[in-house]
Amino acid sequence: MKIIRGLLNVKEEHRGSVATIGNFDGVHLGHQKILSEVIARARELNTTSMLICFEPQPKEFFDVYNAPARLTRFREKVQLLRELGLDQVFCVKFDEKARNMTASEFVRILTDDLRLSALFVGDDFRFGQDRSGDYSQLQKAGVEHGFSVHNMYTIAVEDTRVSSTRIRESLAGGNFELAEKLLGRPYSITGKVIYGRQLGRTLGVPTANIQLHRYVAPISGVYACEMELPGSLAQGVANVGVRPTIDDKTPKPILEVHLFDFDGNLYGKTVRVVFRHKIREEKKFDGLDELKAAIAEDIREARNLFEAREP
């Protein structure tokens, strides 16, 4: 799959695609339905399939501190799109220039720069400065420039629309079963294991530390989890947050995982952590002894949860 960053990198072979537009955060069942239609239509027309998206996401540009937490980082999203068989991602930098782009200018990108063959969006799709562009404007452009515009209806699970917002709410409430139904897969975080302060080893619970950088996860607390390893799944307990007992001065979000009965070397490896059950909220303890006792209890509870799941 090709990633095209900005108009300057659009080449002739990138033009003529069947496309859809959106953040596609989480690549959930609703997104997958749209993408399947896009990919199928592209094959019918013997052309490529494309997702048009913005980075950062517009809500992050307007208010980074209050923007919704992402379900997937960009790299994770790209991998999911690749697995679904998408051919291209056209990624537009969202900055002041993009913010002030008129609806007509945006349409010209679709018609003149990308020369789309077909476009799939919802009939409530809005675009351009002040969200002035709408579905009817895209239909009109399609008639004028020879591409079809298709309305994609929403997908429902348990009589409720599948949306990234609903998945975030499910995760925040610890309802991982519902989140899995909406995503079409278990919720997970992928990242590289880095060297930490080795404090876990001194407490008898070595951890794999996964730096989240600027990523704000939609979950926070202590969880029973599994980590994908070559040929197997290792069970463990994970903490997602800022470790207030240890890092109370300059907290940075981190994911740390203690795997049961594991002593291998994971440093530098990219791992996927699958979350199964919330044990408790993250909290600040009065010293390392109290923290150590809480971790031991977390491990006992996580082990019991996994034992209860076994047939």
Secondary structure, DSSP 8 states (H G I E B T S, - for coil): -EEEESGGG--GGG-S-EEEES--TT--HHHHHHHHHHHHHHHHTTS-EEEEEEES-HHHHH-TTTS---SS-HHHHHHHHHHHT--EEEEEE-SHHHHT--HHHHHHIIIIIS--SEEEE-TT--BSGGG-B-HHHHHHHHHHHT-EEEE----EETTEE--HHHHHHHHHTT-HHHHHHHHTS--EEEEEEE----HHHHTT---EEEE-TT---S--EEEEEEEEETTEEEEEEEEEE--TTT--SS---EEEEEETT-----TT-EEEEEEEEEEE-----SSHHHHHHHHHHHHHHHHHHHHHH--
